[in-house]
Amino acid sequence: MDTWKFYDITHREHVVCNPTSEEKLTRLVELLRLPTKAQVVDIACGKGEFLIRLAEAYDARGMGIDISPFFIADAERRLKARASSAGITFTQMNGADFKPDEPHSLDLASCIGASWVFGGHANTLEALISMVRPGGWVIVGEPYWQQEPSGDYLEASGCAREDFGSHSSNAEAGERRGTELVHTIVSSKDDWDRYEGLQWFATAEYARTHPNDPDLAEVVERVNKARAAYLRWGRDTLGWAIYMFRSRSAA
């Protein structure tokens, strides 16, 4: 089935499409302390919640990019309802293809939970660092191993051991590239339970209201498999954090 239809179905109840609570997203926005009309980009923006909050708080200007037509449409609806005059646009495209008009020109570049766009955490950091001005923000969200994953979990989840590092290695990757780590916003088990559980809930609701969808059996099978892996292994194995890096100011 269409990949983006699957994520549209399973994330219909989500405002934030990663294991971060709305309260922690509020904290992130407050800590940024951006200048008015800051220039920003959010790669793999999902439903646009982060960018819309930046527009509400700082009158931020810029772009949200996502490859999902469903999420882009949702983001545009939310923007119109809450900040219709904001200088924010949402564009459907592969985030790896985005380049700012000038390198090192943005106040903030983010990719929260989609490092696959650039081929991993390190490549994501390098791409975002190239976009921001000295003193600008590089914001990434990335999983990490809380403990060594079992072979059974890797097989059930479709992950590879090398897909993720540790919490400390995620942080050190930014510092090795010349940024300063100033804060991490770490997800709790409750944050994870909400993120995963809302997918189960959304799938059950979709199954109840769309019983004749030819893709329904595949959606239910995939969600049930992911639920079993999460409950048996993932809840204690995989962590998540948002890393707030700041590009070092020019000497």
Secondary structure as GFF3:
##gff-version 3
##sequence-region A 1 251
A	DSSP	alpha_helix	3	10	.	.	.	ID=ss1
A	DSSP	alpha_helix	22	32	.	.	.	ID=ss2
A	DSSP	beta_strand	39	43	.	.	.	ID=ss3
A	DSSP	alpha_helix	49	58	.	.	.	ID=ss4
A	DSSP	beta_strand	61	66	.	.	.	ID=ss5
A	DSSP	alpha_helix	69	82	.	.	.	ID=ss6
A	DSSP	beta_strand	88	92	.	.	.	ID=ss7
A	DSSP	three_ten_helix	95	97	.	.	.	ID=ss8
A	DSSP	beta_strand	106	112	.	.	.	ID=ss9
A	DSSP	three_ten_helix	115	117	.	.	.	ID=ss10
A	DSSP	alpha_helix	121	129	.	.	.	ID=ss11
A	DSSP	beta_strand	132	145	.	.	.	ID=ss12
A	DSSP	alpha_helix	151	157	.	.	.	ID=ss13
A	DSSP	three_ten_helix	161	163	.	.	.	ID=ss14
A	DSSP	alpha_helix	167	176	.	.	.	ID=ss15
A	DSSP	beta_strand	179	186	.	.	.	ID=ss16
A	DSSP	alpha_helix	189	209	.	.	.	ID=ss17
A	DSSP	alpha_helix	216	229	.	.	.	ID=ss18
A	DSSP	pi_helix	230	234	.	.	.	ID=ss19
A	DSSP	alpha_helix	235	237	.	.	.	ID=ss20
A	DSSP	beta_strand	238	247	.	.	.	ID=ss21
###
